[in-house]
């Protein structure tokens, strides 16, 4: 190798001996940025990355150095050591053999630590990458950024590893980066094109990107490929609930097939002996991890003699609170549905309140026989129309038409309201109701929550019609400020189809980051427009509490009735529309209302005085209904 690198090597050795790792990385990056092709810069950065815990990045940098100078012995030595240490023995052996053929540079000896300079020494330290295990643990704990970081480190060590690519995509989805998740899944499908789970995650990514037509195709493929994978089919059922109106017939057919399969006689757990028991079983999974927990937790404390069946391994404050308040907590993680069913039958609950929903971990039992508990469907996340094995469903005035169509009149048990929330008692400054933005801005600002799955073609068309009806108004897509560039481009193009993209804005990042985007959003808009055919949920209740009128369109399924259910519970049925024309008229009327500021200032107290702000009353109602259920002659399962 030429001696043109001698001065650079001496400089690197000096920084290594007297400087810091950060200074070494900065120096190497600067020289490479200036066009240097010195492989020892990549060697230094690769070793530093490995010593910092990122073996994959270290290997990538060293491979780059090797491609520039294939005869650099020091780079080859370290590649042999790193590949061996992370368990890629064939690659380690290749570079170990190659190193024998190359001549080292004496002046570069101090750049390589002794334990990385010998292939034979590395054979005594053969290991495996633990990044994927750490990533999976972090994901299940809800630490999605940590999960993404660890999974990416694993992928850098093992390019093309399907498990890490799946976990990266799922973490990106949780972090609100659906376009990046979709790109990762497209790359993964090149390695394994007939993988059902990859198609399912790509479908979820497409949904979150607002591309529901593409999503339904991948959902169909995933269903066909899923075979006997019940967990995957359940996860697909959960995502199908959120499909757009145009794709609902196909979604419903797949969901009906899923429910029929789960309710097949051979899949049911037999409970022969009838028991008149006051015990209430709580099947607990997805709801704990959604904002609906703020509704469920205060209601559940009114139930006595309860057994809690926890299906998810993650610890969270709501589940921990419930676990300490019930008569008997049952840790049901990792138990198959048949075994869990036998455990439930042994506990002899008279009523089983199923708070699960179709989902990957919600593998709950379906019963048959005289001793089967009366299974109750109340709420779920996502809010599905039907759950397998349900005996009765709690309905309010808004969901009753959908529930009658789904379950039949005899299975309906009416509640005055379906949802109620424990709103904060102690307020932070950002939770105060501030003055009407229209008063200072000079025009009305409509707001919609920036959930890509809710930005269906129907929603975009409806919101555009509202802007037509109020020529001076603008629309802010918010509740978050960490937008992917692809999401902004897609959103503006969608509204450009209706000629209103110049009046549509995405919530900008806050300069000081002192206030979360979600908490800043209510102070920036005057009126919230709900999505269709999938309504918002808890966020709408919080909008009302923050003084924001909400306009919602009644849909033809449960998930499309939640906005109406919340508004009726808040004593604001006049903001519920039966058709798009009514929706536009309500929104335009509010935008022009000279009393909108007064509505804003008084709405919080009205919400707190309504059924929506009284979970104790709802808890009492549910407790009474559950006690009365046992006296009824209801179908079991």
C-alpha positions as CSV (number, residue, x, y, z in Angstrom):
1,X,0.0,0.0,0.0
2,X,1.3,3.5,-0.8
3,X,2.9,5.6,1.9
4,X,0.7,8.5,1.0
5,X,-1.4,7.6,4.1
6,X,1.5,7.7,6.6
7,X,0.8,11.3,7.8
8,X,-2.9,10.5,8.1
9,X,-2.2,7.4,10.1
10,X,0.2,9.3,12.5
11,X,-2.5,11.9,13.0
12,X,-5.1,9.2,13.8
13,X,-2.8,7.5,16.3
14,X,-2.3,10.9,18.0
15,X,-6.1,11.5,18.3
16,X,-6.6,7.9,19.5
17,X,-4.0,8.3,22.2
18,X,-4.9,11.9,23.3
19,X,-8.4,12.6,22.2
20,X,-11.9,11.2,22.6
21,X,-14.0,8.8,20.5
22,X,-16.2,11.7,19.4
23,X,-13.2,13.7,18.2
24,X,-11.9,10.7,16.3
25,X,-15.2,10.1,14.6
26,X,-15.6,13.8,13.8
27,X,-12.1,14.0,12.3
28,X,-12.6,10.9,10.1
29,X,-16.0,12.1,8.9
30,X,-14.5,15.5,8.0
31,X,-11.6,14.0,6.0
32,X,-13.9,11.6,4.2
33,X,-16.2,14.5,3.4
34,X,-13.3,16.3,1.8
35,X,-12.9,13.3,-0.6
36,X,-10.2,11.2,1.2
37,X,-10.2,7.5,0.2
38,X,-7.9,6.5,3.1
39,X,-9.2,3.1,4.4
40,X,-7.7,3.8,7.8
41,X,-10.4,6.5,8.4
42,X,-13.0,3.8,7.9
43,X,-11.0,1.4,10.1
44,X,-10.9,3.9,12.9
45,X,-14.7,4.7,12.6
46,X,-15.5,1.0,12.4
47,X,-13.6,0.1,15.5
48,X,-15.1,3.0,17.4
49,X,-18.6,2.0,16.4
50,X,-18.0,-1.6,17.5
51,X,-16.6,-0.4,20.9
52,X,-19.7,1.8,21.3
53,X,-22.0,-1.2,21.0
54,X,-22.9,-1.0,17.3
55,X,-21.1,-4.0,15.7
56,X,-23.3,-3.8,12.6
57,X,-22.3,-0.2,11.8
58,X,-18.7,-1.1,12.5
59,X,-18.9,-3.9,10.0
60,X,-20.5,-1.7,7.4
61,X,-17.7,1.0,7.7
62,X,-15.0,-1.7,7.6
63,X,-16.5,-3.2,4.5
64,X,-16.5,0.2,2.9
65,X,-12.8,0.5,3.8
66,X,-12.1,-2.9,2.4
67,X,-13.8,-2.1,-0.9
68,X,-11.6,1.0,-1.3
69,X,-8.3,-0.8,-0.4
70,X,-8.7,-4.6,-0.6
71,X,-5.0,-5.1,0.4
72,X,-5.3,-3.2,3.7
73,X,-4.3,-6.0,6.3
74,X,-5.6,-4.1,9.3
75,X,-9.1,-3.7,7.9
76,X,-9.2,-7.4,7.0
77,X,-8.0,-8.4,10.5
78,X,-10.7,-6.4,12.2
79,X,-13.4,-7.7,9.8
80,X,-12.3,-11.3,10.6
81,X,-12.6,-10.5,14.3
82,X,-15.9,-8.7,14.2
83,X,-17.7,-11.3,12.0
84,X,-16.4,-14.0,14.3
85,X,-17.5,-12.3,17.5
86,X,-21.1,-11.8,16.2
87,X,-21.4,-15.4,15.1
88,X,-21.0,-15.0,11.4
89,X,-18.2,-17.7,11.3
90,X,-18.1,-18.3,7.6
91,X,-17.4,-14.6,6.9
92,X,-14.9,-14.5,9.8
93,X,-13.1,-17.5,8.3
94,X,-13.0,-15.9,4.9
95,X,-11.3,-12.7,6.2
96,X,-9.1,-14.7,8.5
97,X,-7.7,-16.6,5.5
98,X,-7.4,-13.4,3.5
99,X,-5.4,-11.7,6.2
100,X,-2.7,-14.4,6.0
101,X,-2.0,-13.2,2.4
102,X,-1.6,-9.5,3.2
103,X,1.2,-7.5,4.7
104,X,0.5,-5.3,7.7
105,X,1.7,-1.7,8.1
106,X,3.9,-1.3,11.2
107,X,2.9,2.4,11.7
108,X,-0.9,1.3,11.8
109,X,-0.4,-1.2,14.6
110,X,-1.5,1.2,17.3
111,X,-4.9,1.8,15.5
112,X,-6.1,-1.7,16.2
113,X,-6.7,-3.0,19.7
114,X,-4.9,-6.2,20.5
115,X,-8.1,-8.2,21.0
116,X,-9.3,-7.3,17.5
117,X,-6.0,-7.8,15.6
118,X,-6.0,-11.6,15.9
119,X,-8.5,-13.9,14.2
120,X,-7.3,-16.8,16.4
121,X,-8.0,-14.8,19.6
122,X,-11.5,-13.9,18.3
123,X,-12.3,-17.6,18.0
124,X,-12.1,-17.8,21.7
125,X,-14.8,-15.1,21.9
126,X,-17.4,-16.4,19.5
127,X,-20.8,-15.0,20.3
128,X,-24.1,-14.0,18.9
129,X,-25.9,-10.7,18.4
130,X,-28.3,-10.0,21.3
131,X,-29.7,-6.9,19.6
132,X,-32.8,-8.7,18.3
133,X,-33.6,-10.1,21.7
134,X,-33.2,-6.7,23.3
135,X,-35.4,-5.2,20.5
136,X,-38.2,-7.6,21.1
137,X,-38.1,-7.0,24.8
138,X,-38.2,-3.2,24.3
139,X,-41.1,-3.5,21.8
140,X,-43.2,-5.4,24.3
141,X,-42.4,-2.9,27.0
142,X,-43.6,-0.1,24.7
143,X,-40.1,1.3,24.3
144,X,-40.4,1.7,20.5
145,X,-37.4,3.9,19.9
146,X,-35.2,1.5,21.8
147,X,-36.7,-1.4,19.9
148,X,-36.0,0.4,16.5
149,X,-32.4,1.1,17.5
150,X,-31.6,-2.4,18.6
151,X,-33.4,-4.0,15.6
152,X,-31.5,-1.7,13.2
153,X,-28.2,-2.7,14.9
154,X,-29.1,-6.4,14.4
155,X,-29.9,-5.8,10.7
156,X,-26.6,-4.1,10.1
157,X,-24.9,-7.3,11.4
158,X,-27.3,-9.7,9.6
159,X,-28.5,-7.9,6.4
160,X,-31.7,-9.4,5.1
161,X,-32.7,-10.9,8.4
162,X,-36.5,-11.1,8.2
163,X,-37.3,-11.0,11.9
164,X,-35.4,-7.7,12.4
165,X,-36.9,-6.2,9.3
166,X,-40.4,-7.0,10.6
167,X,-39.6,-5.5,14.0
168,X,-38.2,-2.4,12.5
169,X,-41.3,-1.9,10.5
170,X,-43.6,-2.5,13.4
171,X,-41.6,-0.1,15.6
172,X,-41.7,2.6,12.8
173,X,-45.5,2.2,12.7
174,X,-45.8,2.8,16.4
175,X,-43.6,5.9,16.1
176,X,-45.8,7.3,13.3
177,X,-43.5,6.6,10.4
178,X,-45.7,4.5,8.1
179,X,-43.9,5.4,4.9
180,X,-40.6,4.2,6.2
181,X,-42.3,1.1,7.6
182,X,-43.7,0.4,4.1
183,X,-40.3,0.8,2.5
184,X,-38.8,-1.7,5.0
185,X,-41.5,-4.3,4.2
186,X,-41.1,-3.9,0.5
187,X,-37.4,-4.7,0.9
188,X,-38.2,-7.6,3.2
189,X,-40.6,-9.1,0.6
190,X,-37.8,-9.3,-1.9
191,X,-36.2,-11.8,0.5
192,X,-39.4,-13.7,1.2
193,X,-42.3,-12.7,-1.1
194,X,-44.8,-15.3,0.2
195,X,-44.5,-14.4,3.9
196,X,-48.0,-13.8,5.3
197,X,-46.8,-11.6,8.3
198,X,-44.8,-9.3,6.0
199,X,-47.9,-8.7,3.9
200,X,-49.9,-8.0,7.0
201,X,-47.4,-5.5,8.3
202,X,-47.2,-3.9,4.9
203,X,-51.0,-3.6,4.8
204,X,-50.9,-1.9,8.2
205,X,-48.3,0.5,6.8
206,X,-50.4,1.2,3.7
207,X,-53.4,1.9,5.9
208,X,-51.4,4.4,8.0
209,X,-50.3,6.0,4.7
210,X,-53.9,6.5,3.7
211,X,-53.6,4.0,0.9
212,X,-56.5,1.7,1.8
213,X,-56.9,0.2,-1.7
214,X,-53.3,-1.1,-1.6
215,X,-53.8,-2.3,2.0
216,X,-56.8,-4.4,1.2
217,X,-54.9,-6.4,-1.4
218,X,-52.1,-7.2,1.0
219,X,-54.7,-8.1,3.7
220,X,-56.3,-10.6,1.3
221,X,-52.9,-12.1,0.5
222,X,-52.0,-12.3,4.1
223,X,-55.3,-14.1,5.0
224,X,-54.7,-16.6,2.2
225,X,-51.1,-17.3,3.4
226,X,-51.8,-17.3,7.1
227,X,-52.9,-20.9,7.2
228,X,-53.3,-22.1,10.8
229,X,-51.6,-19.0,12.3
230,X,-54.5,-17.8,14.5
231,X,-52.5,-14.9,16.0
232,X,-51.9,-13.5,12.5
233,X,-55.5,-13.9,11.4
234,X,-56.6,-12.2,14.6
235,X,-54.2,-9.3,13.9
236,X,-55.6,-9.0,10.4
237,X,-59.1,-8.9,11.7
238,X,-58.2,-6.0,13.9
239,X,-56.8,-4.0,11.0
240,X,-59.7,-4.8,8.7
241,X,-62.1,-3.1,11.1
242,X,-60.4,0.2,10.1
243,X,-60.8,-0.2,6.4
244,X,-62.4,2.5,4.2
245,X,-66.0,2.4,3.0
246,X,-65.1,1.3,-0.5
247,X,-63.2,-1.7,0.8
248,X,-65.7,-2.6,3.5
249,X,-67.6,-5.4,1.7
250,X,-64.3,-7.3,1.1
251,X,-63.2,-6.6,4.7
252,X,-66.5,-7.8,6.1
253,X,-66.4,-11.0,4.2
254,X,-62.9,-11.7,5.6
255,X,-64.1,-10.8,9.1
256,X,-67.2,-13.0,8.8
257,X,-65.0,-15.9,7.8
258,X,-62.7,-15.3,10.8
259,X,-65.6,-15.1,13.3
260,X,-67.2,-18.3,11.8
261,X,-63.9,-20.1,12.2
262,X,-63.5,-19.0,15.8
263,X,-67.1,-20.0,16.6
264,X,-66.9,-23.4,15.1
265,X,-68.1,-26.1,17.6
266,X,-64.7,-27.9,17.6
267,X,-62.9,-24.6,18.6
268,X,-65.2,-23.9,21.6
269,X,-64.4,-24.8,25.2
270,X,-67.1,-27.0,26.7
271,X,-68.6,-25.9,30.0
272,X,-71.1,-28.5,31.1
273,X,-72.0,-27.6,34.6
274,X,-74.2,-24.6,35.0
275,X,-73.2,-22.3,37.9
276,X,-75.1,-19.3,39.2
277,X,-72.1,-17.3,40.2
278,X,-71.7,-13.6,41.1
279,X,-68.1,-13.6,39.8
280,X,-67.3,-11.3,36.9
281,X,-64.4,-12.2,34.6
282,X,-62.5,-9.5,32.9
283,X,-60.6,-10.5,29.7
284,X,-58.0,-7.7,29.4
285,X,-55.7,-7.0,26.5
286,X,-55.7,-4.3,23.8
287,X,-57.7,-1.7,25.7
288,X,-55.0,-1.3,28.3
289,X,-52.7,0.1,25.6
290,X,-55.1,2.6,24.2
291,X,-56.5,5.8,25.4
292,X,-59.7,3.9,26.2
293,X,-57.9,2.9,29.4
294,X,-59.0,6.3,30.8
295,X,-62.6,5.2,30.3
296,X,-62.2,1.5,31.4
297,X,-60.2,2.0,34.6
298,X,-62.6,4.2,36.6
299,X,-65.6,2.2,35.5
300,X,-64.1,-1.2,36.5
301,X,-63.6,-0.1,40.1
302,X,-67.4,-0.4,40.6
303,X,-67.4,-4.1,39.9
304,X,-67.2,-6.6,42.8
305,X,-65.9,-10.2,42.9
306,X,-63.9,-9.9,39.7
307,X,-61.2,-12.1,38.1
308,X,-58.8,-10.4,35.8
309,X,-57.3,-12.4,32.9
310,X,-54.3,-10.5,31.6
311,X,-53.3,-11.6,28.1
312,X,-50.4,-9.2,27.5
313,X,-46.9,-9.2,29.1
314,X,-46.5,-5.5,29.2
315,X,-46.7,-3.7,32.6
316,X,-48.6,-0.5,32.6
317,X,-50.1,1.7,35.4
318,X,-53.7,0.9,34.4
319,X,-53.2,-2.9,34.4
320,X,-51.2,-2.8,37.6
321,X,-54.0,-0.8,39.3
322,X,-56.6,-3.3,38.1
323,X,-54.5,-6.2,39.2
324,X,-54.4,-4.9,42.7
325,X,-58.1,-4.1,42.9
326,X,-59.7,-7.3,41.6
327,X,-60.5,-10.3,43.8
328,X,-58.2,-12.6,41.8
329,X,-55.7,-11.7,39.1
330,X,-54.9,-14.4,36.6
331,X,-51.6,-14.1,34.6
332,X,-52.7,-15.6,31.3
333,X,-49.7,-14.7,29.1
334,X,-48.6,-17.4,26.6
335,X,-51.6,-19.7,27.4
336,X,-53.4,-21.1,24.4
337,X,-57.1,-20.3,24.2
338,X,-58.3,-23.9,25.0
339,X,-56.2,-24.0,28.2
340,X,-57.3,-20.5,29.2
341,X,-60.9,-21.5,28.5
342,X,-60.6,-24.4,31.0
343,X,-59.1,-22.0,33.6
344,X,-62.1,-19.6,33.1
345,X,-64.5,-22.5,33.4
346,X,-62.8,-23.5,36.7
347,X,-63.2,-20.0,38.1
348,X,-67.0,-20.3,37.3
349,X,-67.7,-16.6,36.4
350,X,-71.3,-16.0,35.7
351,X,-70.4,-13.1,33.3
352,X,-67.3,-12.6,31.2
353,X,-66.7,-9.0,30.1
354,X,-64.4,-9.3,27.1
355,X,-62.3,-6.2,26.7
356,X,-60.1,-7.6,24.0
357,X,-60.4,-7.1,20.3
358,X,-59.1,-8.9,17.3
359,X,-55.4,-8.6,17.7
360,X,-52.2,-10.5,17.7
361,X,-52.2,-11.4,21.4
362,X,-55.9,-11.4,22.0
363,X,-56.3,-15.2,21.7
364,X,-59.3,-15.5,24.0
365,X,-61.5,-18.6,24.3
366,X,-65.0,-19.1,22.9
367,X,-67.4,-21.3,25.0
368,X,-70.3,-23.7,24.6
369,X,-72.5,-25.6,27.0
370,X,-74.8,-24.9,29.9
371,X,-72.0,-23.8,32.2
372,X,-70.5,-21.2,29.7
373,X,-70.3,-17.7,31.1
374,X,-72.4,-15.0,29.5
375,X,-69.8,-13.2,27.4
376,X,-70.4,-9.4,27.1
377,X,-69.1,-7.1,24.3
378,X,-68.7,-3.5,25.5
379,X,-65.8,-1.7,24.0
380,X,-62.6,-2.7,22.2
381,X,-59.6,-1.2,20.5
382,X,-60.1,-1.1,17.6
383,X,-63.9,-0.8,18.0
384,X,-65.1,-3.9,16.2
385,X,-68.7,-4.6,15.2
386,X,-68.6,-8.2,16.4
387,X,-66.5,-10.4,18.6
388,X,-66.5,-14.2,18.4
389,X,-68.5,-16.1,21.0
390,X,-70.4,-13.0,22.4
391,X,-73.7,-13.6,24.2
392,X,-74.8,-9.9,24.6
393,X,-73.6,-6.5,23.7
394,X,-73.8,-3.2,25.6
395,X,-75.3,-0.5,23.3
396,X,-76.2,3.1,23.6
397,X,-78.6,5.1,21.4
398,X,-76.0,5.6,18.7
399,X,-74.6,2.1,18.4
400,X,-77.9,0.2,18.9
401,X,-78.8,0.2,15.1
402,X,-75.5,-1.4,14.2
403,X,-75.6,-3.8,17.2
404,X,-79.1,-5.0,16.4
405,X,-78.1,-5.7,12.8
406,X,-75.0,-7.6,14.0
407,X,-76.3,-9.5,17.0
408,X,-80.1,-9.3,16.9
409,X,-82.6,-7.5,19.2
410,X,-82.5,-10.1,21.9
411,X,-78.8,-9.7,22.6
412,X,-78.9,-5.9,23.1
413,X,-78.5,-4.4,26.6
414,X,-78.9,-0.7,26.6
415,X,-76.8,1.8,28.4
416,X,-77.5,5.6,28.6
417,X,-73.9,6.1,27.2
418,X,-71.2,3.8,26.1
419,X,-68.1,5.9,27.1
420,X,-67.2,8.1,30.0
421,X,-63.8,9.6,31.0
422,X,-62.1,10.7,34.1
423,X,-60.8,14.1,32.9
424,X,-57.8,15.6,34.7
425,X,-58.5,17.2,38.0
426,X,-55.2,19.1,38.3
427,X,-54.5,21.1,35.1
428,X,-51.2,22.0,33.6
429,X,-51.0,25.4,31.9
430,X,-51.2,23.9,28.4
431,X,-54.6,22.3,29.4
432,X,-56.3,25.6,30.1
433,X,-59.0,26.7,27.6
434,X,-57.6,29.7,25.8
435,X,-59.2,32.3,23.6
436,X,-60.7,31.5,20.3
437,X,-57.9,31.4,17.6
438,X,-60.4,32.8,15.0
439,X,-60.5,36.1,17.0
440,X,-56.8,36.8,16.5
441,X,-56.3,35.0,13.2
442,X,-59.2,36.5,11.4
443,X,-60.5,33.3,9.9
444,X,-61.7,29.9,11.1
445,X,-59.2,27.1,11.4
446,X,-60.7,23.6,11.2
447,X,-58.7,20.8,12.7
448,X,-58.4,17.1,12.0
449,X,-56.3,14.6,13.8
450,X,-53.3,13.4,11.8
451,X,-53.9,9.7,11.8
452,X,-53.2,8.5,8.3
453,X,-55.6,5.6,8.6
454,X,-58.4,8.1,9.2
455,X,-57.5,10.1,6.1
456,X,-59.6,8.0,3.8
457,X,-60.8,9.2,0.4
458,X,-64.2,9.8,2.0
459,X,-62.7,12.0,4.7
460,X,-60.6,14.1,2.4
461,X,-63.6,14.7,0.1
462,X,-65.8,15.6,3.1
463,X,-63.3,18.0,4.6
464,X,-62.7,19.6,1.2
465,X,-66.5,20.3,0.9
466,X,-66.3,22.0,4.3
467,X,-63.6,24.3,3.0
468,X,-65.7,25.0,-0.1
469,X,-68.6,26.0,2.1
470,X,-66.4,28.4,4.2
471,X,-64.2,30.2,1.6
472,X,-61.9,32.0,4.1
473,X,-61.3,29.0,6.3
474,X,-58.2,26.8,6.6
475,X,-57.6,23.2,7.7
476,X,-54.9,22.0,10.1
477,X,-53.8,18.4,10.2
478,X,-52.3,18.1,13.7
479,X,-52.1,16.4,17.0
480,X,-48.5,15.6,16.2
481,X,-45.6,17.4,14.4
482,X,-43.2,14.7,13.4
483,X,-44.5,14.3,9.9
484,X,-42.7,12.2,7.3
485,X,-42.1,14.2,4.1
486,X,-44.0,11.6,2.1
487,X,-47.1,12.0,4.4
488,X,-47.1,15.8,3.8
489,X,-46.8,15.3,0.0
490,X,-49.5,12.7,-0.1
491,X,-51.9,14.8,2.0
492,X,-51.4,17.9,-0.1
493,X,-51.8,16.0,-3.3
494,X,-55.1,14.4,-2.0
495,X,-56.5,17.9,-1.2
496,X,-55.2,19.3,-4.5
497,X,-57.8,17.0,-6.2
498,X,-60.4,19.3,-4.7
499,X,-58.6,22.6,-5.3
500,X,-58.1,23.4,-1.6
501,X,-54.5,22.3,-0.9
502,X,-53.4,25.9,-0.5
503,X,-55.6,26.1,2.6
504,X,-54.4,22.9,4.2
505,X,-51.5,22.9,6.7
506,X,-49.7,20.2,8.7
507,X,-48.9,21.2,12.3
508,X,-45.4,22.6,12.4
509,X,-42.8,21.5,14.9
510,X,-42.7,23.7,18.1
511,X,-39.6,25.8,18.3
512,X,-39.0,25.3,22.0
513,X,-40.5,21.8,22.3
514,X,-41.8,22.8,25.7
515,X,-45.3,21.7,24.9
516,X,-46.3,18.4,23.3
517,X,-47.8,18.8,19.8
518,X,-51.0,17.0,21.0
519,X,-51.5,19.5,23.8
520,X,-50.7,22.5,21.6
521,X,-53.2,21.4,18.8
522,X,-56.4,22.4,20.6
523,X,-55.1,25.9,21.1
524,X,-54.5,26.3,17.3
525,X,-57.9,25.3,15.9
526,X,-61.5,26.4,16.3
527,X,-63.5,23.4,15.3
528,X,-62.6,19.7,15.0
529,X,-63.8,17.6,12.0
530,X,-64.2,13.9,12.7
531,X,-63.1,11.3,10.1
532,X,-65.3,8.9,8.2
533,X,-66.1,6.0,7.9
534,X,-63.8,5.4,10.9
535,X,-64.4,7.9,13.6
536,X,-62.0,9.2,16.2
537,X,-62.3,8.0,19.7
538,X,-60.7,9.3,22.9
539,X,-59.1,12.2,21.2
540,X,-62.6,13.6,20.4
541,X,-63.6,13.5,24.1
542,X,-60.4,15.4,24.9
543,X,-61.2,17.9,22.2
544,X,-64.6,18.6,23.7
545,X,-63.0,19.0,27.2
546,X,-60.6,21.5,25.6
547,X,-63.5,23.6,24.4
548,X,-63.5,22.5,20.8
549,X,-66.8,21.7,19.0
550,X,-66.6,18.4,17.1
551,X,-68.6,17.6,14.0
552,X,-69.1,13.9,13.3
553,X,-70.9,11.9,10.6
554,X,-72.9,8.8,11.6
555,X,-71.5,5.7,10.0
556,X,-72.9,2.3,9.3
557,X,-70.6,0.3,11.6
558,X,-69.7,0.6,15.2
559,X,-66.3,2.2,14.6
560,X,-68.2,4.9,12.6
561,X,-70.6,5.6,15.4
562,X,-68.1,6.5,18.2
563,X,-68.0,10.2,17.4
564,X,-71.8,10.3,17.6
565,X,-71.8,8.3,20.8
566,X,-69.3,10.7,22.4
567,X,-71.2,13.8,21.3
568,X,-74.6,12.4,22.6
569,X,-73.0,11.6,25.9
570,X,-71.7,15.2,26.1
571,X,-75.2,16.5,25.4
572,X,-74.2,17.8,21.9
573,X,-76.3,15.8,19.5
574,X,-76.8,18.9,17.3
575,X,-73.2,18.3,16.1
576,X,-74.0,14.9,14.7
577,X,-74.8,14.6,11.0
578,X,-76.7,11.9,9.2
579,X,-75.3,12.7,5.7
580,X,-72.4,14.6,4.1
581,X,-74.6,17.6,3.4
582,X,-75.6,17.8,7.0
583,X,-72.0,17.5,8.1
584,X,-70.9,20.4,5.9
585,X,-73.8,22.5,7.1
586,X,-73.0,22.0,10.8
587,X,-69.3,22.7,10.2
588,X,-70.0,25.9,8.2
589,X,-72.6,27.1,10.7
590,X,-70.1,26.7,13.6
591,X,-67.4,28.5,11.6
592,X,-69.7,31.5,11.1
593,X,-71.3,31.5,14.5
594,X,-70.6,34.8,16.3
595,X,-71.0,32.9,19.6
596,X,-68.2,30.4,18.9
597,X,-66.0,32.0,21.5
598,X,-68.7,31.6,24.2
599,X,-69.2,27.9,23.2
600,X,-65.5,27.4,23.6
601,X,-65.3,29.0,27.0
602,X,-68.3,27.1,28.4
603,X,-67.9,23.7,26.8
604,X,-65.6,22.2,29.4
605,X,-68.0,22.7,32.3
606,X,-70.8,21.3,30.1
607,X,-68.8,18.2,29.4
608,X,-67.8,17.7,33.0
609,X,-71.5,18.0,34.0
610,X,-72.6,15.5,31.3
611,X,-72.6,11.7,31.2
612,X,-69.3,11.8,29.3
613,X,-67.5,13.2,32.3
614,X,-69.1,10.9,34.9
615,X,-67.4,7.4,34.7
616,X,-68.7,6.6,38.2
617,X,-72.3,6.8,36.9
618,X,-71.4,4.6,33.9
619,X,-69.7,2.2,36.3
620,X,-72.8,1.9,38.4
621,X,-75.0,1.4,35.3
622,X,-72.7,-1.4,34.0
623,X,-72.5,-3.1,37.5
624,X,-76.3,-3.1,37.6
625,X,-76.6,-4.5,34.1
626,X,-74.1,-7.3,34.8
627,X,-76.0,-8.3,38.0
628,X,-79.2,-8.4,36.0
629,X,-77.7,-10.5,33.2
630,X,-77.4,-13.5,35.4
631,X,-81.2,-13.6,35.9
632,X,-81.9,-13.5,32.2
633,X,-82.3,-16.6,30.0
634,X,-79.6,-15.6,27.5
635,X,-77.7,-17.7,24.9
636,X,-74.3,-18.8,26.1
637,X,-71.6,-18.2,23.5
